């Protein structure tokens, strides 16, 4: 009788340790990729070698974030698909009209394109929307205010990202000027997606999200300082 009561206790104490090991491994892999990319883009003579891995880095980061989502149920996957589609087609409308973000076009760095937009852009919108929503979900605020905070987190990331994106051919702005309209458009689209995030019923805790957001923020901020 003593053995049967002790075994479950051992399992419950081992589970958090295993989770922490997984978390540390994921953080280590992401740190390695981002530090290598940062050093290569900042100091290497041939930056094209490192730029070719940008889509792979996005795929790896998104995959690890999804892996740490506690319950990947139908609601979570439907949220992911809707955000990817909305994000992609908003960008299509953006480059064709210039109304949403301003006049811009995509370069070759982000990989294969359809309708003038890299396919991976939808994944990037999902990743940023998901991270912003998860971070804001910890705040003791009403749902709409959490959505506003999360949208501001996305705009903050974009402010750090823009100089890097222009320098390394992610996209290019007409007259080489990043318009204020871009940040207004980002906030509006992000706010709509965050309201949708709040309405969807799935687990909104992810141990990897704070690390990834901070890592990407430092990565782009550091490169923008060197631009």
C-alpha positions as CSV (number, residue, x, y, z in Angstrom):
1,X,0.0,0.0,0.0
2,X,2.9,2.3,0.8
3,X,4.5,1.8,-2.7
4,X,1.2,2.5,-4.5
5,X,0.8,5.9,-2.8
6,X,4.4,6.9,-3.3
7,X,4.7,6.3,-7.0
8,X,2.1,8.9,-8.1
9,X,3.9,11.5,-5.9
10,X,7.2,10.8,-7.7
11,X,5.5,11.2,-11.1
12,X,4.0,14.6,-10.1
13,X,7.4,15.9,-8.9
14,X,9.1,14.6,-12.1
15,X,6.7,16.2,-14.5
16,X,7.6,19.8,-13.8
17,X,11.3,18.9,-14.0
18,X,10.8,17.4,-17.4
19,X,8.8,20.5,-18.5
20,X,11.6,22.8,-17.3
21,X,14.2,20.7,-19.3
22,X,12.1,21.0,-22.4
23,X,11.8,24.7,-21.8
24,X,15.5,25.2,-21.3
25,X,16.3,23.2,-24.5
26,X,13.9,25.2,-26.6
27,X,15.3,28.5,-25.2
28,X,18.8,27.3,-25.9
29,X,18.0,26.4,-29.5
30,X,16.3,29.8,-30.1
31,X,19.1,31.7,-28.4
32,X,21.6,29.9,-30.6
33,X,19.8,30.7,-33.8
34,X,19.2,34.4,-32.9
35,X,22.7,35.0,-31.6
36,X,24.2,33.4,-34.7
37,X,21.9,35.4,-36.9
38,X,22.6,38.6,-35.1
39,X,26.4,38.2,-35.3
40,X,26.2,37.3,-38.9
41,X,24.0,40.1,-40.0
42,X,25.9,42.7,-37.9
43,X,29.5,41.7,-38.7
44,X,29.8,39.2,-41.5
45,X,30.9,40.3,-45.0
46,X,28.5,38.0,-46.8
47,X,25.1,38.7,-45.1
48,X,23.2,36.8,-47.8
49,X,24.3,33.5,-46.2
50,X,22.5,34.4,-43.0
51,X,19.5,36.0,-44.6
52,X,18.6,32.7,-46.4
53,X,17.8,31.2,-43.0
54,X,15.3,33.9,-42.0
55,X,12.2,31.8,-43.1
56,X,13.7,28.8,-41.3
57,X,14.1,30.8,-38.1
58,X,10.5,31.9,-38.3
59,X,9.3,28.4,-38.9
60,X,11.4,27.0,-36.0
61,X,10.2,29.7,-33.6
62,X,6.5,29.2,-34.5
63,X,6.9,25.5,-34.2
64,X,8.4,25.7,-30.8
65,X,5.7,28.1,-29.6
66,X,3.0,25.8,-30.8
67,X,4.8,22.9,-29.1
68,X,4.5,24.7,-25.8
69,X,0.8,25.5,-26.2
70,X,-0.8,23.4,-23.4
71,X,-3.8,22.1,-25.3
72,X,-3.9,22.3,-29.1
73,X,-7.6,21.8,-29.5
74,X,-9.9,22.7,-32.4
75,X,-10.4,26.2,-31.1
76,X,-6.7,26.9,-31.0
77,X,-6.1,25.6,-34.6
78,X,-9.1,27.5,-35.9
79,X,-7.7,30.7,-34.3
80,X,-4.3,30.0,-35.9
81,X,-5.7,29.4,-39.3
82,X,-8.0,32.5,-39.2
83,X,-5.2,34.8,-38.1
84,X,-2.8,33.5,-40.7
85,X,-5.3,34.0,-43.5
86,X,-6.4,37.4,-42.2
87,X,-2.8,38.5,-41.8
88,X,-1.8,37.3,-45.3
89,X,-4.7,38.9,-47.1
90,X,-4.4,42.1,-45.2
91,X,-0.8,42.3,-46.5
92,X,-2.1,41.6,-50.1
93,X,-4.6,44.4,-49.8
94,X,-1.8,46.6,-48.2
95,X,0.7,46.3,-51.1
96,X,-2.0,46.6,-53.8
97,X,-3.8,49.7,-52.4
98,X,-1.3,51.4,-50.1
99,X,-4.2,52.3,-47.9
100,X,-3.6,50.2,-44.9
101,X,0.1,50.5,-44.2
102,X,1.4,52.8,-46.9
103,X,3.2,52.2,-50.2
104,X,5.6,49.3,-49.9
105,X,6.6,46.0,-51.6
106,X,8.2,42.8,-50.5
107,X,11.8,41.8,-51.3
108,X,13.2,38.3,-51.7
109,X,14.4,37.7,-48.1
110,X,11.2,36.2,-46.7
111,X,11.0,33.5,-49.4
112,X,8.3,32.2,-51.8
113,X,5.6,34.8,-52.6
114,X,2.0,34.6,-53.8
115,X,0.1,37.7,-54.9
116,X,3.2,39.7,-54.1
117,X,3.3,38.6,-50.4
118,X,5.6,36.0,-48.9
119,X,3.7,32.9,-47.8
120,X,5.4,33.0,-44.4
121,X,3.9,36.4,-43.5
122,X,0.6,34.8,-42.4
123,X,2.6,32.6,-40.0
124,X,4.4,35.8,-38.7
125,X,1.1,37.5,-38.0
126,X,-0.1,34.4,-36.1
127,X,3.0,34.2,-34.1
128,X,3.0,37.9,-33.1
129,X,-0.7,38.0,-32.4
130,X,-0.5,34.8,-30.3
131,X,2.5,36.2,-28.3
132,X,0.9,39.6,-27.7
133,X,-2.3,38.0,-26.6
134,X,-0.7,35.5,-24.2
135,X,1.5,38.2,-22.6
136,X,-1.5,40.6,-22.1
137,X,-3.7,37.7,-20.7
138,X,-1.7,37.9,-17.5
139,X,-2.8,41.5,-16.8
140,X,-5.8,42.1,-14.5
141,X,-7.6,44.2,-17.0
142,X,-10.9,44.1,-18.9
143,X,-10.8,42.2,-22.2
144,X,-10.7,45.2,-24.5
145,X,-7.9,46.9,-22.5
146,X,-5.9,43.7,-22.7
147,X,-6.4,43.7,-26.5
148,X,-5.2,47.3,-26.6
149,X,-2.1,46.4,-24.6
150,X,-1.4,43.4,-26.8
151,X,-1.8,45.5,-29.9
152,X,0.7,48.0,-28.5
153,X,3.2,45.1,-27.9
154,X,2.9,44.3,-31.6
155,X,3.5,47.9,-32.6
156,X,6.5,48.0,-30.3
157,X,7.9,45.0,-32.1
158,X,7.3,46.6,-35.5
159,X,9.0,49.8,-34.5
160,X,12.2,47.8,-33.7
161,X,11.7,45.6,-36.8
162,X,11.2,48.2,-39.5
163,X,14.8,49.5,-39.9
164,X,16.1,46.0,-40.0
165,X,13.5,44.8,-42.5
166,X,14.3,47.7,-44.9
167,X,18.1,47.2,-44.5
168,X,18.0,43.5,-45.3
169,X,15.4,43.4,-48.0
170,X,12.4,42.0,-46.1
171,X,10.3,44.8,-47.7
172,X,10.9,48.3,-49.1
173,X,9.0,51.6,-48.6
174,X,8.4,54.1,-51.4
175,X,10.8,57.0,-51.1
176,X,12.7,54.9,-48.4
177,X,10.5,56.5,-45.7
178,X,8.6,54.5,-43.1
179,X,5.3,56.3,-42.9
180,X,3.4,56.9,-39.6
181,X,0.4,55.2,-41.4
182,X,2.3,51.9,-41.1
183,X,2.2,51.9,-37.3
184,X,-1.5,53.1,-37.3
185,X,-2.3,50.2,-39.7
186,X,-0.4,47.8,-37.5
187,X,-2.3,48.9,-34.4
188,X,-5.7,48.7,-36.1
189,X,-5.2,45.2,-37.5
190,X,-3.5,44.0,-34.3
191,X,-6.4,45.3,-32.2
192,X,-9.0,43.5,-34.3
193,X,-7.0,40.2,-34.1
194,X,-6.5,40.7,-30.3
195,X,-10.3,41.1,-29.8
196,X,-10.7,37.9,-31.7
197,X,-8.0,36.3,-29.6
198,X,-9.9,37.2,-26.4
199,X,-13.1,35.7,-27.8
200,X,-11.6,32.4,-28.6
201,X,-11.8,29.7,-25.9
202,X,-8.4,27.9,-25.6
203,X,-5.6,27.8,-23.1
204,X,-3.8,31.1,-23.1
205,X,-0.7,30.2,-21.1
206,X,2.6,29.4,-22.8
207,X,5.9,29.2,-20.8
208,X,8.0,30.0,-23.9
209,X,6.2,33.2,-25.0
210,X,7.9,35.7,-22.7
211,X,11.3,34.5,-23.7
212,X,10.6,34.5,-27.4
213,X,9.1,38.0,-27.4
214,X,12.0,39.5,-25.4
215,X,14.5,37.6,-27.6
216,X,13.0,38.9,-30.8
217,X,12.7,42.4,-29.4
218,X,16.3,42.5,-28.4
219,X,17.4,41.0,-31.7
220,X,15.6,43.6,-33.9
221,X,16.4,46.5,-31.5
222,X,20.1,45.6,-31.5
223,X,20.3,45.3,-35.3
224,X,18.3,48.6,-35.7
225,X,20.9,50.3,-33.6
226,X,23.6,49.1,-35.9
227,X,21.7,50.0,-39.1
